[in-house]
Amino acid sequence: MYFKKGFVTCGHCGDQVDLWQAALDRATRLSATGAGALVSLGAAQTTFVIPLETGKYYTVELTNYGVPADARILRIEWAELPSI
């Protein structure tokens, strides 16, 4: 699957709209968009576990977890792991 021309012409202003950018912008604006939808558009997904304590602030250097320094972060999700 691919975009044949890579763009469409806007019916309102006549400008050429980049299809990849339009699809990505739309997907990132939709709060209900699942990670799978973003991955299907070519987004990479990284998962890692770090211990966090309530009431403390943390700086997480994403490049330490394999995220490229020039990556555009589309979404960050946090989840509590069940205690064993």
TORPA-4810 file (N, C-alpha, C, O; in nm, 3 decimals):
<nodes>
NODE_1_0.084_-0.116_0.000_0.000_0.000_0.000_0.089_0.123_0.000_0.189_0.128_0.072_M
NODE_2_0.054_0.220_-0.079_0.132_0.343_-0.085_0.044_0.454_-0.141_-0.061_0.429_-0.199_Y
NODE_3_0.089_0.577_-0.124_0.021_0.692_-0.184_0.081_0.713_-0.322_0.200_0.744_-0.335_F
NODE_4_0.001_0.695_-0.426_0.050_0.699_-0.563_0.122_0.830_-0.595_0.234_0.827_-0.646_K
NODE_5_0.061_0.942_-0.567_0.122_1.072_-0.597_0.195_1.130_-0.476_0.287_1.211_-0.493_K
NODE_6_0.157_1.089_-0.356_0.219_1.147_-0.237_0.148_1.272_-0.189_0.179_1.324_-0.081_G
NODE_7_0.053_1.321_-0.269_-0.020_1.441_-0.229_-0.159_1.441_-0.292_-0.186_1.368_-0.387_F
NODE_8_-0.244_1.523_-0.235_-0.374_1.553_-0.295_-0.385_1.705_-0.302_-0.316_1.776_-0.230_V
NODE_9_-0.471_1.752_-0.390_-0.492_1.895_-0.401_-0.609_1.935_-0.312_-0.718_1.878_-0.323_T
NODE_10_-0.588_2.033_-0.226_-0.691_2.081_-0.135_-0.805_2.143_-0.216_-0.782_2.226_-0.304_C
NODE_11_-0.927_2.100_-0.186_-1.044_2.152_-0.257_-1.078_2.296_-0.221_-1.152_2.361_-0.294_G
NODE_12_-1.023_2.346_-0.109_-1.053_2.482_-0.065_-0.952_2.584_-0.118_-0.990_2.689_-0.170_H
NODE_13_-0.822_2.552_-0.105_-0.720_2.651_-0.140_-0.634_2.613_-0.260_-0.561_2.696_-0.313_C
NODE_14_-0.643_2.487_-0.305_-0.566_2.444_-0.421_-0.424_2.401_-0.390_-0.352_2.358_-0.480_G
NODE_15_-0.382_2.412_-0.263_-0.247_2.369_-0.226_-0.235_2.218_-0.232_-0.334_2.146_-0.218_D
NODE_16_-0.112_2.170_-0.253_-0.086_2.027_-0.249_-0.064_1.988_-0.103_0.018_2.048_-0.033_Q
NODE_17_-0.138_1.886_-0.058_-0.129_1.840_0.080_-0.055_1.707_0.081_-0.096_1.612_0.014_V
NODE_18_0.056_1.700_0.157_0.134_1.578_0.170_0.052_1.473_0.244_0.014_1.495_0.359_D
NODE_19_0.025_1.360_0.181_-0.063_1.259_0.239_-0.005_1.196_0.364_-0.077_1.173_0.461_L
NODE_20_0.126_1.167_0.364_0.188_1.108_0.483_0.174_1.202_0.601_0.134_1.160_0.709_W
NODE_21_0.206_1.329_0.582_0.199_1.426_0.691_0.055_1.445_0.737_0.030_1.456_0.857_Q
NODE_22_-0.039_1.450_0.643_-0.180_1.466_0.680_-0.229_1.346_0.761_-0.300_1.363_0.860_A
NODE_23_-0.192_1.225_0.719_-0.233_1.105_0.793_-0.172_1.103_0.932_-0.240_1.070_1.029_A
NODE_24_-0.045_1.136_0.942_0.024_1.140_1.072_-0.036_1.246_1.162_-0.061_1.221_1.280_L
NODE_25_-0.059_1.366_1.109_-0.119_1.473_1.189_-0.256_1.433_1.241_-0.288_1.458_1.357_D
NODE_26_-0.336_1.373_1.156_-0.471_1.331_1.195_-0.464_1.223_1.305_-0.538_1.229_1.403_R
NODE_27_-0.376_1.127_1.288_-0.364_1.018_1.385_-0.317_1.069_1.520_-0.364_1.021_1.623_A
NODE_28_-0.225_1.164_1.522_-0.173_1.214_1.650_-0.272_1.308_1.718_-0.266_1.324_1.840_T
NODE_29_-0.363_1.369_1.644_-0.464_1.457_1.705_-0.579_1.379_1.768_-0.645_1.429_1.859_R
NODE_30_-0.603_1.259_1.722_-0.713_1.180_1.774_-0.670_1.113_1.904_-0.585_1.024_1.903_L
NODE_31_-0.727_1.156_2.014_-0.686_1.101_2.144_-0.718_0.953_2.156_-0.653_0.882_2.233_S
NODE_32_-0.817_0.904_2.081_-0.856_0.764_2.090_-0.774_0.674_1.997_-0.793_0.553_1.995_A
NODE_33_-0.682_0.733_1.922_-0.601_0.655_1.830_-0.511_0.562_1.908_-0.433_0.606_1.992_T
NODE_34_-0.522_0.433_1.883_-0.438_0.336_1.949_-0.297_0.336_1.893_-0.273_0.383_1.782_G
NODE_35_-0.206_0.284_1.971_-0.067_0.277_1.927_-0.054_0.197_1.799_0.031_0.227_1.716_A
NODE_36_-0.137_0.095_1.783_-0.132_0.013_1.662_-0.156_0.093_1.537_-0.095_0.067_1.433_G
NODE_37_-0.245_0.193_1.544_-0.272_0.278_1.428_-0.149_0.361_1.393_-0.117_0.378_1.275_A
NODE_38_-0.080_0.411_1.494_0.040_0.489_1.469_0.153_0.401_1.415_0.227_0.442_1.326_L
NODE_39_0.165_0.281_1.467_0.265_0.186_1.418_0.237_0.153_1.272_0.330_0.139_1.193_V
NODE_40_0.109_0.139_1.236_0.075_0.108_1.097_0.112_0.221_1.003_0.125_0.200_0.882_S
NODE_41_0.128_0.343_1.057_0.171_0.456_0.976_0.323_0.469_0.973_0.377_0.559_0.908_L
NODE_42_0.392_0.379_1.043_0.538_0.380_1.040_0.604_0.425_1.169_0.726_0.434_1.175_G
NODE_43_0.526_0.452_1.272_0.584_0.494_1.399_0.652_0.376_1.467_0.604_0.263_1.460_A
NODE_44_0.763_0.402_1.533_0.831_0.300_1.612_0.776_0.306_1.754_0.733_0.412_1.800_A
NODE_45_0.778_0.194_1.821_0.729_0.188_1.959_0.838_0.129_2.048_0.895_0.025_2.015_Q
NODE_46_0.866_0.195_2.158_0.967_0.148_2.253_0.900_0.127_2.388_0.822_0.211_2.433_T
NODE_47_0.931_0.017_2.451_0.876_-0.014_2.582_0.991_-0.043_2.677_1.083_-0.117_2.643_T
NODE_48_0.985_0.015_2.796_1.086_-0.015_2.897_1.025_0.003_3.035_0.921_0.067_3.051_F
NODE_49_1.089_-0.056_3.134_1.041_-0.051_3.272_1.143_0.023_3.357_1.262_-0.007_3.353_V
NODE_50_1.095_0.121_3.433_1.181_0.191_3.529_1.104_0.202_3.660_0.983_0.223_3.659_I
NODE_51_1.173_0.189_3.773_1.105_0.203_3.903_1.079_0.351_3.933_1.169_0.434_3.917_P
NODE_52_0.959_0.383_3.976_0.922_0.520_4.013_0.861_0.517_4.153_0.791_0.422_4.190_L
NODE_53_0.887_0.621_4.228_0.828_0.633_4.361_0.731_0.750_4.364_0.757_0.854_4.303_E
NODE_54_0.621_0.732_4.433_0.520_0.835_4.447_0.580_0.960_4.510_0.657_0.951_4.606_T
NODE_55_0.544_1.076_4.455_0.587_1.202_4.512_0.724_1.249_4.467_0.769_1.355_4.511_G
NODE_56_0.792_1.176_4.381_0.923_1.215_4.332_0.914_1.252_4.184_0.830_1.200_4.111_K
NODE_57_1.001_1.342_4.142_1.009_1.382_4.002_1.125_1.309_3.937_1.228_1.285_3.999_Y
NODE_58_1.107_1.272_3.810_1.208_1.198_3.738_1.230_1.260_3.600_1.137_1.310_3.537_Y
NODE_59_1.354_1.255_3.556_1.388_1.289_3.419_1.424_1.158_3.351_1.512_1.085_3.397_T
NODE_60_1.357_1.129_3.242_1.383_1.006_3.169_1.447_1.044_3.036_1.384_1.109_2.953_V
NODE_61_1.573_1.005_3.017_1.645_1.032_2.894_1.610_0.920_2.795_1.664_0.810_2.802_E
NODE_62_1.520_0.950_2.703_1.468_0.848_2.613_1.577_0.788_2.524_1.566_0.672_2.482_L
NODE_63_1.681_0.864_2.495_1.789_0.809_2.412_1.860_0.693_2.482_1.921_0.609_2.416_T
NODE_64_1.853_0.689_2.615_1.912_0.577_2.688_1.834_0.448_2.666_1.882_0.339_2.700_N
NODE_65_1.715_0.459_2.611_1.629_0.343_2.587_1.607_0.317_2.438_1.511_0.251_2.399_Y
NODE_66_1.697_0.368_2.356_1.694_0.338_2.213_1.612_0.433_2.127_1.598_0.410_2.007_G
NODE_67_1.558_0.540_2.186_1.483_0.637_2.108_1.582_0.734_2.044_1.662_0.794_2.115_V
NODE_68_1.578_0.752_1.911_1.671_0.845_1.846_1.655_0.987_1.899_1.544_1.030_1.932_P
NODE_69_1.764_1.059_1.906_1.763_1.196_1.958_1.673_1.288_1.877_1.619_1.384_1.931_A
NODE_70_1.657_1.261_1.749_1.575_1.348_1.664_1.433_1.295_1.645_1.360_1.343_1.559_D
NODE_71_1.392_1.196_1.726_1.258_1.139_1.714_1.152_1.240_1.753_1.172_1.321_1.844_A
NODE_72_1.039_1.235_1.684_0.922_1.315_1.722_0.836_1.226_1.811_0.783_1.124_1.766_R
NODE_73_0.822_1.265_1.937_0.748_1.184_2.032_0.599_1.205_2.006_0.549_1.317_2.017_I
NODE_74_0.529_1.097_1.972_0.387_1.104_1.941_0.300_1.078_2.063_0.191_1.132_2.075_L
NODE_75_0.349_0.994_2.152_0.269_0.958_2.269_0.361_0.896_2.374_0.455_0.823_2.342_R
NODE_76_0.331_0.925_2.499_0.399_0.861_2.612_0.289_0.803_2.700_0.194_0.873_2.736_I
NODE_77_0.301_0.678_2.735_0.204_0.614_2.823_0.277_0.555_2.942_0.386_0.499_2.930_E
NODE_78_0.213_0.568_3.058_0.268_0.512_3.182_0.169_0.409_3.233_0.047_0.429_3.223_W
NODE_79_0.218_0.303_3.288_0.130_0.201_3.345_0.195_0.147_3.472_0.316_0.127_3.478_A
NODE_80_0.113_0.123_3.570_0.161_0.064_3.694_0.168_-0.086_3.676_0.073_-0.149_3.629_E
NODE_81_0.281_-0.142_3.714_0.296_-0.288_3.708_0.245_-0.348_3.838_0.265_-0.291_3.946_L
NODE_82_0.179_-0.461_3.830_0.131_-0.523_3.954_0.248_-0.568_4.041_0.349_-0.617_3.989_P
NODE_83_0.235_-0.552_4.171_0.341_-0.599_4.260_0.332_-0.750_4.275_0.224_-0.809_4.271_S
NODE_84_0.447_-0.808_4.291_0.453_-0.955_4.300_0.468_-0.995_4.445_0.475_-1.114_4.475_I
</nodes>
